[in-house]
């Protein structure tokens, strides 16, 4: 008596492995590639153990391969994205630091004028006098991230000095720009090259 042939079917795990592998390349990345690889491995194992009842070993292998390609494609795309975003991130970070530096200069100039109002129009000989008079916080004079020096100060001026006289400056450049504050209270971002030519000689290294 002839034993009827057992019909075999394609492994559903293998099919899903290939589907997820393809999707991992196009849109799902890790959400598709990792399950694709796992399902592909499991499907091959079950197919080998099924004694011919299951088919689709090649489909399972294809799912593993496409899942691996999905991982590589995703890593490549993310590395490209990171490479494109890093300059923008550094630019935003630099602008934020520059803004903080400018605000720092403005606070110091306001304190200088507050001091001058009680001292015949004269600015102090040293910025530490502003701290002693509780006109600014000591932390405002702490070294900046770009330099070991504190704020640069030009002594000998007063509230009656010309408005465009530079009186304080940031201790070091940020993204090749330096904040300089003037007697009238306005602050400018000046290129380091321009600062060295026009203003550096005015500020003693403190």
C-alpha positions as CSV (number, residue, x, y, z in Angstrom):
1,X,0.0,0.0,0.0
2,X,1.4,3.4,-1.1
3,X,1.7,6.0,1.6
4,X,0.2,9.3,0.4
5,X,2.7,12.1,0.0
6,X,2.6,14.7,2.7
7,X,2.0,18.2,1.2
8,X,4.4,20.8,2.4
9,X,3.7,24.4,3.0
10,X,5.7,27.6,3.0
11,X,6.8,28.7,6.5
12,X,4.9,31.8,7.5
13,X,7.8,32.9,9.6
14,X,10.0,32.9,6.5
15,X,7.5,34.9,4.6
16,X,7.2,37.5,7.4
17,X,11.0,37.6,7.8
18,X,11.3,38.6,4.1
19,X,8.4,41.1,4.3
20,X,10.0,42.8,7.4
21,X,13.4,42.7,5.8
22,X,12.2,44.6,2.8
23,X,10.3,47.1,5.0
24,X,13.5,47.6,7.1
25,X,15.3,48.8,4.0
26,X,12.5,51.2,2.9
27,X,11.1,52.6,6.2
28,X,11.1,50.5,9.4
29,X,14.9,50.1,9.9
30,X,15.5,48.5,13.3
31,X,11.8,48.0,13.8
32,X,11.8,45.7,10.8
33,X,15.4,44.5,10.5
34,X,15.8,42.9,13.9
35,X,12.5,41.0,13.8
36,X,13.3,40.0,10.2
37,X,16.6,38.4,11.3
38,X,15.1,36.7,14.3
39,X,12.2,35.3,12.3
40,X,14.5,34.3,9.5
41,X,16.7,32.3,11.9
42,X,13.7,30.6,13.6
43,X,12.1,29.8,10.2
44,X,15.2,28.1,8.9
45,X,15.5,26.1,12.1
46,X,11.9,24.9,12.0
47,X,12.1,24.1,8.3
48,X,15.2,22.0,8.9
49,X,13.4,20.2,11.7
50,X,10.1,19.7,9.8
51,X,11.3,16.8,7.7
52,X,10.0,18.4,4.5
53,X,6.6,19.5,6.0
54,X,7.8,23.1,5.7
55,X,9.4,24.9,2.8
56,X,10.8,28.4,2.3
57,X,14.3,28.1,3.5
58,X,15.5,30.4,0.8
59,X,12.8,32.9,1.8
60,X,14.1,32.8,5.4
61,X,17.7,33.4,4.2
62,X,16.5,36.3,2.1
63,X,14.7,37.7,5.1
64,X,17.9,37.5,7.2
65,X,19.9,39.2,4.4
66,X,17.4,42.0,3.8
67,X,17.2,42.5,7.6
68,X,21.0,42.9,7.7
69,X,21.0,45.3,4.8
70,X,18.2,47.3,6.5
71,X,20.5,47.7,9.6
72,X,23.4,48.9,7.4
73,X,21.2,51.2,5.4
74,X,19.8,52.7,8.6
75,X,23.2,53.2,10.1
76,X,24.4,54.9,6.9
77,X,21.4,57.2,6.8
78,X,21.7,58.2,10.4
79,X,25.4,58.8,10.1
80,X,24.7,61.1,7.1
81,X,22.0,62.9,9.0
82,X,24.3,63.4,12.0
83,X,27.0,64.7,9.7
84,X,24.6,67.2,8.2
85,X,23.2,68.3,11.6
86,X,26.4,68.7,13.6
87,X,27.4,72.0,11.9
88,X,23.9,73.4,12.6
89,X,24.1,72.1,16.2
90,X,27.4,73.8,16.8
91,X,26.1,77.0,15.2
92,X,23.1,77.1,17.5
93,X,25.3,76.3,20.5
94,X,27.7,79.1,19.6
95,X,24.9,81.6,19.1
96,X,23.5,80.7,22.5
97,X,26.9,81.2,24.1
98,X,27.4,84.5,22.3
99,X,24.0,85.7,23.5
100,X,24.8,84.8,27.1
101,X,28.2,86.6,26.7
102,X,26.5,89.8,25.4
103,X,24.0,89.7,28.2
104,X,26.9,89.4,30.6
105,X,28.5,92.5,29.2
106,X,25.3,94.5,29.4
107,X,24.9,93.6,33.1
108,X,28.4,94.8,33.8
109,X,28.0,98.1,32.0
110,X,24.7,98.8,33.9
111,X,26.6,98.1,37.1
112,X,29.4,100.5,36.1
113,X,26.8,103.3,35.6
114,X,25.2,102.5,38.9
115,X,28.6,102.8,40.5
116,X,29.3,106.0,38.7
117,X,26.1,107.5,40.0
118,X,27.4,107.2,43.5
119,X,31.0,108.1,42.8
120,X,31.0,111.4,40.8
121,X,30.6,109.7,37.5
122,X,33.7,107.6,37.8
123,X,33.8,103.9,36.9
124,X,35.6,101.7,39.5
125,X,39.3,100.8,39.2
126,X,38.4,97.1,39.2
127,X,35.3,95.2,38.5
128,X,35.6,93.4,41.8
129,X,34.5,96.7,43.4
130,X,31.1,96.1,41.7
131,X,30.9,92.8,43.5
132,X,31.8,94.4,46.9
133,X,29.0,97.0,46.3
134,X,26.5,94.3,45.5
135,X,26.0,95.6,42.0
136,X,26.7,92.3,40.3
137,X,27.1,88.7,41.4
138,X,30.6,87.4,41.7
139,X,29.7,84.5,39.3
140,X,29.3,87.1,36.5
141,X,33.1,87.6,36.6
142,X,33.9,83.9,36.5
143,X,36.1,82.7,33.7
144,X,34.2,82.0,30.5
145,X,34.3,78.5,28.7
146,X,36.6,79.9,26.0
147,X,39.3,81.4,28.3
148,X,40.8,81.2,31.8
149,X,40.5,85.0,32.1
150,X,37.5,86.9,33.5
151,X,35.8,89.8,31.7
152,X,38.3,92.3,30.2
153,X,37.8,95.7,31.7
154,X,39.2,99.1,30.7
155,X,39.7,101.2,33.8
156,X,39.9,105.0,33.9
157,X,36.7,105.8,32.2
158,X,33.4,107.2,33.5
159,X,29.8,107.9,32.6
160,X,30.9,111.1,30.8
161,X,33.2,109.3,28.4
162,X,32.3,109.1,24.7
163,X,29.4,106.7,24.1
164,X,31.4,104.7,21.6
165,X,34.3,104.0,24.0
166,X,34.8,100.3,24.6
167,X,34.8,99.6,28.3
168,X,34.4,95.8,28.8
169,X,34.9,92.8,26.6
170,X,34.5,89.1,26.8
171,X,37.7,87.3,27.8
172,X,37.9,85.2,24.8
173,X,36.3,84.6,21.4
174,X,33.3,82.3,20.8
175,X,33.2,81.0,17.2
176,X,35.8,83.6,16.3
177,X,33.6,86.4,17.6
178,X,34.0,88.5,20.7
179,X,31.5,90.6,22.6
180,X,32.5,94.2,23.3
181,X,30.4,96.6,25.4
182,X,30.6,100.4,25.1
183,X,30.0,103.2,27.5
184,X,26.5,103.9,26.3
185,X,25.5,100.3,27.2
186,X,25.3,98.8,23.7
187,X,27.1,95.5,23.0
188,X,28.5,94.3,19.7
189,X,29.7,91.0,18.4
190,X,33.0,91.8,16.7
191,X,35.3,89.4,14.8
192,X,38.4,88.4,16.7
193,X,40.6,89.8,14.0
194,X,38.8,93.2,14.3
195,X,39.0,93.1,18.1
196,X,42.8,92.5,18.0
197,X,43.3,95.4,15.6
198,X,40.9,98.0,17.2
199,X,40.4,97.1,20.9
200,X,42.8,94.6,22.3
201,X,45.4,97.2,23.2
202,X,42.8,99.1,25.3
203,X,42.3,96.2,27.7
204,X,45.1,95.2,30.1
205,X,45.3,91.4,30.6
206,X,43.7,90.8,33.9
